[in-house]
Amino acid sequence: MAVTFLDTTLRDGAQGIGISFSLQDKLDITERLDAFGIDYIEGGFPLASERESEYFRHAKMLNLKHAKLVAFGSTRRPDASVDQDANIKALLEAETPTVVVVGKGWDAHVHKVIGTSLEENLRMIDDSISGFKQRNREVIIDIEHFFDGYFSNQDYSLQVLRTALDSGADRIVLCDTNGGTLPHQVSEVFDRLKQENIPPERLGIHCHNDAECAVACSLAAVAAGALHVHGTINGIGERCGNANLISIIPNVSLKMGIEVQCSPQLSGLTELSRYISEKTNAVPDRKQPYVGDAAFGHKAGQHADVILKDSALMEHIDSAKVGNQRHLVVSELAGRASVLPLLQELHNTHKSKMGSQNSNPSQSKSLEKNSPEVRNLIRRIKTREAGGYLYEAAEASLELEARRVLGIFRPLFEMTNYHIEIFRTREFESQTVGRLFLKAKLDDEGEVLDLMGAGVGDGPVATLDAAIRNALFLNHIDDTEKDNKPNNHFAFLKELSLVDYRVRVINPEDATNACVRVVISSACGSLPKTWDTVGVSKNIVDASIQALKDSYDYYYNRFILNQ
């Protein structure tokens, strides 16, 4: 039997600090989760707000291919009827085929939180499940704080579970709401439930990550026979987050060999993870298993050499299975095997582009580990990293170094000089103004253009970025444009944006004379990934200019000239 997954990114995930989804965000994410093959999408708590209710009114008009929409709520209130309960009514009005109902599984919560008797709590669970089943809803019950309740009062927690079973719940989900349960405890509980003749295939698991065991606890439940798992994309959620489906799904499918409905779409896992990161305005975690940039990254030269011989000897799966790719990270530890794939890729791409036009014998040869280009690049890397550069954190700058070694680098522009002024008055916040001169040409045979640009910004980096754009956009007018419009040769720069800026002091013992390393992350609206570039100098502005120029040059060489 297949394991089914309920994604609660839009409900539990939205409770994470700093996360706020618009209505359109929620609808877009719903369609993306459906396309990936998620079985259940928990859209929210319709009684919580008008915006939550509005989501369900719009979501039911989506043309979902696989997923079932789920509305979330609690059991009826104590000493109230199902027909009169506002929460039950809101769940029904959401018109989802499936509902998730939360019932208390810890006797301490029954007494201290909802303030009723243990017997009434059981009746609340029974009445709520029965009421939904009579209205032809699929019912998933989350037994809240089940594990804490079990270790506090086993008899009562088992009563809650049996009540849910007898009432006809389709799935009974054991919740580690406080996130402190360990994997061996999950296994212990499931073993006990088997002894109580409770069918594991009716059970599910919902874990939080406060002890950093949410994924492990979820897998322990699946190993014990559970066929239903709750979690969020990238593990977002309240406090330390929820169980991360990005790790659980490939572990269940690829490692445990258990059928999951989204197996055919597993190669879209990395893209899904990055999509949700974008929607939550979060920088993707480079070290996230399966989907992070570093998940299949190899820094040591010896490891890289093994990878080229047989990747299975150094990687637990083929990165392509989850839509990721291998990175041979280059640093002062680099060996020839680390840089060879990059040089081969650039060399072969250039050779293919040039085709029959290429009359240079050095450009037509193949590259091997002993090629002079390989040795030259290793030497450049180690020399520059001795001076403070760090290419493992700036792969775009590394590619530019490789292009220089191969003789296929073409700068977008060369800066002649720049001037920066920063001023502040009593009445106004500080402001930066600057101007620069640069040289650029439209193609290899074209004339060199002497351009000037000016900019205003909150700091030197933003100001120089504005001045570069000003020079390239406004100061060169195409002779064919009679109405004085800026030449569109540099129009691609409009898509570029700086998304992150990081500074680190390399040698703090030199105090204010220390060198700084600047790393800039850039993005283009039409591309799914960002890229990083690096600059080093005793002057933070100079270091920033190096990284900024590399960003422009990388985009120009990688994406514009290769078109």
Secondary structure by P-SEA (a helix, b strand, c coil): cbbbbbbcccccccccccccccaaaaaaaaaaaaaacccccccccccccaaaaaaaaaaaaccccbbbbbbbbbcccccccccccaaaaaaaaacccbbbbbbbcccccccccccccaaaaaaaaaaaaaaaaaacccccccccaaaaaaaacaaaaaaaaaaaaaacccbbbbccccccccaaaaaaaaaaaaaaccccccbbbbbbcccccaaaaaaaaaaacccbbbbbccccccccccccaaaaaaaacccccccccccccccaaaaaaaaaaaaaccccccccccccccccccccaaaaaaaaaccccccccccccccbbbbbccccccccccaaaaaaaaaaaaaaaacccccccccccccccccaaaaaaaaaaaaaaaacccccccaaaaaaaaaaaaccccccccccbbbbbbbccccccbbbbbcccbbbbccccccccbbbbbbccccaaaaaaaaaaaaacccccccccccccccccccccccccccbbbbbbccccccccbbbbbbbbbbbccccbbbbbbcccccaaaaaaaaaaaaaaaaaacccccc
